[in-house]
Amino acid sequence: MFKHLVSAFLNGLLGNDDSCIVATTGDADDCMCKYSVGSEMDGVFDNNLRSFQLL
């Protein structure tokens, strides 16, 4: 997730419109603050995966 989060932030800094993902990148940033790169994140995304499967 870290490399995708960095890419999203850099795209915003380059001037690309990031208004549609600001909330998501904020949530991802909060998650990265809680769980450092390379740490085990068991169960963190269980609810999100279920909602993606419904789409």
N, CA and C atoms as an extended XYZ file, in Angstrom:
165
Properties=species:S:1:pos:R:3:atomname:S:1:resname:S:1:resid:I:1 pbc="F F F"
N         0.827       -1.186        0.000 N   MET     1
C         0.000        0.000        0.000 CA  MET     1
C         0.873        1.251        0.000 C   MET     1
N         2.025        1.193        0.625 N   PHE     2
C         2.875        2.380        0.753 CA  PHE     2
C         3.220        2.989       -0.606 C   PHE     2
N         3.631        2.152       -1.559 N   LYS     3
C         4.037        2.708       -2.862 CA  LYS     3
C         2.865        3.376       -3.585 C   LYS     3
N         1.659        2.867       -3.383 N   HIS     4
C         0.489        3.483       -4.010 CA  HIS     4
C         0.140        4.806       -3.331 C   HIS     4
N         0.306        4.838       -2.027 N   LEU     5
C         0.030        6.069       -1.284 CA  LEU     5
C         1.017        7.164       -1.682 C   LEU     5
N         2.288        6.817       -1.793 N   VAL     6
C         3.294        7.790       -2.213 CA  VAL     6
C         2.981        8.306       -3.616 C   VAL     6
N         2.616        7.408       -4.512 N   SER     7
C         2.263        7.814       -5.879 CA  SER     7
C         1.085        8.782       -5.882 C   SER     7
N         0.088        8.490       -5.078 N   ALA     8
C        -1.093        9.357       -5.022 CA  ALA     8
C        -0.723       10.740       -4.494 C   ALA     8
N         0.087       10.797       -3.434 N   PHE     9
C         0.507       12.088       -2.900 CA  PHE     9
C         1.339       12.867       -3.912 C   PHE     9
N         2.255       12.182       -4.588 N   LEU    10
C         3.095       12.861       -5.575 CA  LEU    10
C         2.271       13.387       -6.744 C   LEU    10
N         1.287       12.627       -7.182 N   ASN    11
C         0.414       13.102       -8.257 CA  ASN    11
C        -0.303       14.385       -7.851 C   ASN    11
N        -0.752       14.436       -6.606 N   GLY    12
C        -1.393       15.652       -6.110 CA  GLY    12
C        -0.426       16.825       -6.050 C   GLY    12
N         0.799       16.560       -5.607 N   LEU    13
C         1.801       17.619       -5.523 CA  LEU    13
C         2.201       18.148       -6.899 C   LEU    13
N         2.078       17.306       -7.913 N   LEU    14
C         2.399       17.727       -9.279 CA  LEU    14
C         1.299       18.583       -9.900 C   LEU    14
N         0.194       18.728       -9.188 N   GLY    15
C        -0.881       19.579       -9.676 CA  GLY    15
C        -2.067       18.829      -10.239 C   GLY    15
N        -2.026       17.511      -10.223 N   ASN    16
C        -3.171       16.738      -10.701 CA  ASN    16
C        -4.318       16.844       -9.701 C   ASN    16
N        -5.536       16.821      -10.212 N   ASP    17
C        -6.722       16.923       -9.367 CA  ASP    17
C        -6.857       15.658       -8.525 C   ASP    17
N        -6.725       15.810       -7.219 N   ASP    18
C        -6.837       14.657       -6.324 CA  ASP    18
C        -8.058       14.754       -5.413 C   ASP    18
N        -8.992       15.642       -5.780 N   SER    19
C       -10.159       15.875       -4.930 CA  SER    19
C       -11.014       14.610       -4.743 C   SER    19
N       -10.980       13.709       -5.700 N   CYS    20
C       -11.811       12.509       -5.601 CA  CYS    20
C       -11.176       11.428       -4.719 C   CYS    20
N        -9.911       11.602       -4.334 N   ILE    21
C        -9.246       10.575       -3.517 CA  ILE    21
C        -8.688       11.112       -2.205 C   ILE    21
N        -8.948       12.374       -1.888 N   VAL    22
C        -8.390       12.981       -0.685 CA  VAL    22
C        -8.788       12.208        0.570 C   VAL    22
N       -10.032       11.836        0.691 N   ALA    23
C       -10.483       11.098        1.879 CA  ALA    23
C        -9.803        9.735        1.966 C   ALA    23
N        -9.670        9.070        0.824 N   THR    24
C        -9.054        7.747        0.797 CA  THR    24
C        -7.568        7.825        1.138 C   THR    24
N        -6.870        8.797        0.580 N   THR    25
C        -5.447        8.920        0.897 CA  THR    25
C        -5.248        9.321        2.353 C   THR    25
N        -6.167       10.089        2.890 N   GLY    26
C        -6.105       10.429        4.323 CA  GLY    26
C        -6.267        9.198        5.194 C   GLY    26
N        -7.224        8.355        4.844 N   ASP    27
C        -7.425        7.104        5.590 CA  ASP    27
C        -6.210        6.190        5.469 C   ASP    27
N        -5.649        6.113        4.265 N   ALA    28
C        -4.469        5.279        4.052 CA  ALA    28
C        -3.276        5.819        4.828 C   ALA    28
N        -3.136        7.133        4.888 N   ASP    29
C        -2.049        7.748        5.641 CA  ASP    29
C        -2.193        7.447        7.130 C   ASP    29
N        -3.424        7.525        7.643 N   ASP    30
C        -3.670        7.175        9.048 CA  ASP    30
C        -3.285        5.732        9.328 C   ASP    30
N        -3.632        4.852        8.397 N   CYS    31
C        -3.304        3.436        8.538 CA  CYS    31
C        -1.791        3.231        8.536 C   CYS    31
N        -1.091        3.943        7.657 N   MET    32
C         0.366        3.805        7.580 CA  MET    32
C         1.030        4.355        8.842 C   MET    32
N         0.419        5.334        9.489 N   CYS    33
C         0.958        5.841       10.759 CA  CYS    33
C         0.812        4.798       11.857 C   CYS    33
N        -0.283        4.059       11.795 N   LYS    34
C        -0.536        3.040       12.816 CA  LYS    34
C         0.263        1.764       12.549 C   LYS    34
N         0.362        1.364       11.296 N   TYR    35
C         1.069        0.143       10.906 CA  TYR    35
C         2.211        0.527        9.969 C   TYR    35
N         3.429        0.407       10.440 N   SER    36
C         4.576        0.822        9.623 CA  SER    36
C         4.765       -0.115        8.430 C   SER    36
N         5.566        0.340        7.477 N   VAL    37
C         5.856       -0.440        6.271 CA  VAL    37
C         6.477       -1.772        6.681 C   VAL    37
N         5.935       -2.862        6.145 N   GLY    38
C         6.454       -4.195        6.430 CA  GLY    38
C         5.849       -4.866        7.636 C   GLY    38
N         4.992       -4.162        8.377 N   SER    39
C         4.374       -4.784        9.549 CA  SER    39
C         3.191       -5.656        9.136 C   SER    39
N         2.810       -6.552        9.989 N   GLU    40
C         1.657       -7.413        9.736 CA  GLU    40
C         0.387       -6.620       10.011 C   GLU    40
N        -0.527       -6.626        9.064 N   MET    41
C        -1.772       -5.884        9.204 CA  MET    41
C        -2.960       -6.837        9.133 C   MET    41
N        -2.874       -7.950        9.833 N   ASP    42
C        -3.922       -8.965        9.792 CA  ASP    42
C        -5.273       -8.387       10.194 C   ASP    42
N        -6.246       -8.580        9.345 N   GLY    43
C        -7.612       -8.185        9.649 CA  GLY    43
C        -7.936       -6.727        9.409 C   GLY    43
N        -6.958       -5.915        9.044 N   VAL    44
C        -7.207       -4.483        8.877 CA  VAL    44
C        -8.143       -4.216        7.717 C   VAL    44
N        -8.023       -4.981        6.647 N   PHE    45
C        -8.787       -4.698        5.433 CA  PHE    45
C        -9.953       -5.659        5.210 C   PHE    45
N       -10.295       -6.481        6.172 N   ASP    46
C       -11.365       -7.460        5.979 CA  ASP    46
C       -12.675       -6.814        5.546 C   ASP    46
N       -13.087       -5.748        6.213 N   ASN    47
C       -14.350       -5.090        5.863 CA  ASN    47
C       -14.281       -4.449        4.490 C   ASN    47
N       -13.151       -3.840        4.149 N   ASN    48
C       -13.011       -3.210        2.833 CA  ASN    48
C       -13.047       -4.243        1.723 C   ASN    48
N       -12.427       -5.397        1.928 N   LEU    49
C       -12.444       -6.426        0.898 CA  LEU    49
C       -13.859       -6.916        0.629 C   LEU    49
N       -14.648       -7.052        1.669 N   ARG    50
C       -16.037       -7.478        1.485 CA  ARG    50
C       -16.819       -6.452        0.669 C   ARG    50
N       -16.588       -5.176        0.925 N   SER    51
C       -17.335       -4.161        0.179 CA  SER    51
C       -16.890       -4.104       -1.277 C   SER    51
N       -15.604       -4.367       -1.555 N   PHE    52
C       -15.143       -4.415       -2.943 CA  PHE    52
C       -15.747       -5.608       -3.678 C   PHE    52
N       -15.942       -6.714       -2.992 N   GLN    53
C       -16.508       -7.895       -3.627 CA  GLN    53
C       -17.956       -7.645       -4.021 C   GLN    53
N       -18.639       -6.758       -3.328 N   LEU    54
C       -20.042       -6.467       -3.639 CA  LEU    54
C       -20.177       -5.623       -4.898 C   LEU    54
N       -19.122       -4.915       -5.279 N   LEU    55
C       -19.200       -4.040       -6.449 CA  LEU    55
C       -19.245       -4.804       -7.703 C   LEU    55
